[in-house]
Amino acid sequence: MPMRTECKNFESRSYPNGDTVRKCNIGLAPDAPWRCPENCSGYERRLIDAAWTHGTLIVPPTPPEPKSLDDGSAAAVLDAAEGILNSIGADVRAEVDAERAAAQHRPGIFRRLFRKKR
């Protein structure tokens, strides 16, 4: 089944360089941007009229399907990529926390100017 653009969990975002991301926000479409699962448990029809002004949803055409969707290798590549990102997540978090902690111990210009006199 092609991606369901009417699902509230479908998102399409275009960037100034012409790239477009088409995805399932809850991660239930392993073959995105080409296909949604046949009986997706996360499918919910998007509200059409909720008393607010809607912009136009112009979704660029879906890129052609690679042949590897049928044999499952596209999903395997995406799973491997997700595994790589998940494996470095804790390291990246530790680096960010260390940078924030170091920044808190360095007085900024405003802290130096407005520090309380003792």
C-alpha positions in Angstrom: 0.0 0.0 0.0 1.4 3.4 -0.9 2.1 6.0 1.9 -1.2 7.3 3.3 -1.0 11.0 3.0 -4.4 11.3 4.8 -3.0 9.7 8.0 -2.4 12.1 10.8 1.0 10.4 11.4 2.2 11.1 7.9 4.6 14.0 7.6 6.1 15.5 4.5 8.7 18.3 4.7 10.4 20.0 1.8 13.7 21.9 2.1 15.0 24.9 0.1 17.5 22.7 -1.8 14.6 20.6 -3.2 14.9 17.6 -0.9 11.7 16.2 0.6 11.3 13.9 3.6 8.2 11.7 3.7 7.8 9.7 6.9 5.6 8.1 9.5 6.0 10.1 12.7 5.5 7.0 14.9 7.9 4.8 12.9 5.5 2.1 11.7 6.3 2.4 8.0 9.6 0.5 7.5 9.4 1.0 3.7 8.8 4.8 3.9 8.7 6.9 1.8 7.2 4.3 -0.5 4.8 2.2 1.5 2.7 1.9 4.6 2.0 -1.5 6.2 -1.2 -3.0 4.8 -3.1 -3.1 8.2 -1.2 -0.4 10.1 -2.1 -0.2 13.8 -1.2 3.5 13.9 -3.4 4.7 11.0 -5.7 7.5 12.0 -7.4 9.6 9.4 -6.4 13.3 9.6 -9.0 15.7 10.8 -10.3 17.6 7.8 -12.4 20.4 9.4 -11.4 21.5 12.8 -12.3 25.2 12.5 -8.9 26.4 11.6 -7.4 27.6 8.4 -5.5 24.9 6.5 -2.6 25.6 4.2 -2.2 23.6 1.1 -0.6 20.2 1.4 1.5 19.9 -1.7 3.4 16.6 -1.5 6.0 16.2 -4.2 5.6 12.9 -6.2 7.0 9.8 -4.4 10.3 8.7 -5.7 10.3 5.5 -7.7 10.4 2.3 -5.6 13.6 0.5 -5.4 13.5 -3.2 -6.3 14.9 -4.1 -2.9 11.6 -3.3 -1.2 10.2 -6.6 -2.2 13.1 -8.7 -0.8 13.3 -6.8 2.5 16.8 -5.5 2.1 15.8 -1.9 2.2 14.3 -2.4 5.6 17.5 -4.2 6.7 19.6 -1.3 5.6 17.4 1.1 7.5 17.5 -1.1 10.6 21.3 -1.2 10.4 21.5 2.6 10.2 19.1 2.9 13.2 21.4 0.6 15.1 24.4 2.7 14.4 22.7 5.9 15.5 21.3 4.2 18.6 24.8 2.9 19.5 26.4 6.4 19.5 23.4 8.1 21.2 24.8 7.7 24.8 28.2 9.0 23.7 26.8 12.1 22.0 24.6 12.7 25.1 27.6 12.5 27.4 29.6 15.0 25.2 26.7 17.5 25.3 26.2 17.1 29.0 30.0 17.7 29.6 30.0 20.8 27.4 27.0 22.2 29.3 28.6 21.5 32.6 31.8 23.2 31.5 29.8 26.2 30.3 28.1 26.6 33.6 31.4 26.8 35.4 32.7 29.6 33.1 31.2 32.9 34.0 29.8 34.6 31.0 30.0 38.4 30.3 26.7 39.1 32.0 27.5 37.0 35.0 30.8 39.0 35.5 29.1 42.3 35.0 26.1 41.7 37.2 27.5 39.5 39.9 26.6 40.4 43.5 29.2 42.2 45.5 30.2 40.3 48.6 
